[in-house]
Every structure is written in C-alpha cells, then in structure tokens.
Amino acid sequence: MVNEGGGVELRDLRLFLDVAATGSFSRAAALNDSTQSAVSKRIGALESGLGATLFLRTGRGAALTDAGRALLPRAESLTMEAAGLADLVGQASAAPRGLVRLALQPSVGWPLTGDLVTATRQRHPGVRLQIAEGTTRQIEEWLAEGRVDLGLLSNVPAPAHARGQALFALPLILVTRAGAAATARRTVSFTRVAAMPQVIAAAPNGGRLLIEEAARRMGLTLNIVLEVNSIHLIKKIVAQGELASVITAPAVAAEVAAGELAVSRIVRPEIRQTFYLAVGGRRHPGPAVRVVADLVRQLAPALAGAAQ
C-alpha cells in the first residue's frame, strides 16, 4: 500500500518479500498470522499504488513479474536497513530479548541442545528458544519460508535463503546392538560395513549420500535391507535385531553409554560429514538471533571433539 505521502509502507514490503520467498499467498499468510485474502488484498493495494503488477497468480502459487523482480533487491535493502535501525537502538537500550527459532538434524541434536538451553538461560535470560528437529531438506525449506531463524544441517543452504558457515565435521561410525561381533574391534573397514545388512535413512539423506558415494568409488554395493526416516526408530531397530547402521557418534552416545548399542570407527576410508550453521537471510537477524548463533558456534567444537 502507498500512503498519502506517496511512500510505500515497510510492512507491505515485508509482505511482498514473504510472498516472493514462498511463492504462495497462503504460505505468506501463515507466516504473518493472517489470511490469504487479506494478504492478496494488501499486495493488490501495493500493486495499485506502484502502478505495476508484481506477481503472476497461477494455480500453483505466485511468481514474480519483471516489475516484481526489479523491486525485490530494493525491498530487501529497505527492510534490512529498517531492521538494522531497530537493532541499533535495542543494543543500546537493553539486553537481547525475544523468540529464536532453531532447527537441527537429530544426528547432532544431543547433547548440543541441552548445552545450548543451559547456556542461553544463564547468559541471555530474555531470549526464548523454540527448537525443532528435521531433515536437511526440511530445514532448508523452513529457512526459505522464514519459519526458522537458524538451522544446523549437513548441507550448504542456498545463498538466497540463508548464510551458511561450516562448523565441524563428524566421522560416520558403524552402529550395532551391544555385543555384536561386527563392533568387537575399535575400527572396521568400509568394505566390511558395505556387506553388512543395514537399516538406513531413505534418500535424500546427507549421511546416506556420503556412504553411497564411497561405495561407488570402491565398486561396492551397500546391503540396505530397510529404510526408516527416523533416527530414533533406527536406533531401536538396531538395538533389538541383527541389522547395523551408519550414524554419527552424538546420535547414539546415550545408547552406547547405557549398554544398548556398540560402535566402531569406519576406516579405509574414513567418511566425515560436515555440518553447517545457517542464519536465515531473508531478514536482518536481530540481537537475540545473533547471540544464539554465537552460542552454537562456541558449543559446536565440544560436540566434534567428543566424537573423535
């Protein structure tokens, strides 16, 4: 909407960016706790005020027109500048406060989540965390749609959606039930691992892609007999049966300590999975998001060190 002075309101530019990022009026409405009709009406008013059609409405959603693409970088710049002014005043007047939404993969969720909750409560009591687990693909989608502020995932996010930083790399390990002969030794060759009957996450999955690539390079065929899209169920299945799996050490640390699972380091070759901290890039991160991101960076080395 264009106000009486001829200027565009920032809230409408933010709404325009939400529609552009999600490609959907309904998704943008969900992000703004509004309705699809209300969003459509405000975007229509903005288009009328600017004298240009910004979106092509289709059965599949909303696509930017040439005018919309021209407006996009300027709208991003203006909203980021406005957010930066608020941050500047907030930093001078008060400690970080507010909700920070973090999504991370289950394979690195613990003990990092516990350490992060403790550190946040102690150092930044005004910050409230909202934490979700998801696959790499889900976290990328949540970042793109603005549903989370931070993501910890095993893939570099698209620059248009988030700014990614490599934090650490974890070796993939063989996991079996406690007492299994396959994990009697500290290390096991990848050739032996490939031949073992395995339960593994369905594709696409970052860890699976790594071991499949290693198998292709060595001319091996993985013995995958079961696919399960839940690391919690995979651990239960491995603990009670004869199937093995390939996971990161933090994901099974509690079960190993409890004597339910056993592990061996995979060698020849060692396979390492890199994890990235992604900061949502559609809007300028506020002080609360920045302090939580800093805490994750500080805590991540301990997680990697414990897996060595």
Buried (B, 14 or more C-beta within 10 A) or exposed (E): BBEEEEEBBBEBBBBBBBBBBBBBBBBBBBBBEBEBEEBBEBBBBBBEBBEBBBBEEEEEBBEBBEBBEEBBEEBBEBBBEBBEEEBEEBEEEEBBBEEBBBBBBBBBBBBBBEBBEEBBEEEBEEBBBEBBBBBBEBBBBBBBBBBBBBBBBBBBBEEEBBBBEEBBEBBBBBBBBBEBEBBEEEEBBBEEBBEBEBBBBEEEBBBBBBBBEBBEEEEBEBBBEBBBEEBEEBBBBBBEEEBBBBBBBBBBBEBBEEEBBBBBBBBEEEBBBBBBBBBBBBBBBBBBBBBBBEBBEEBBEEBBEEBE
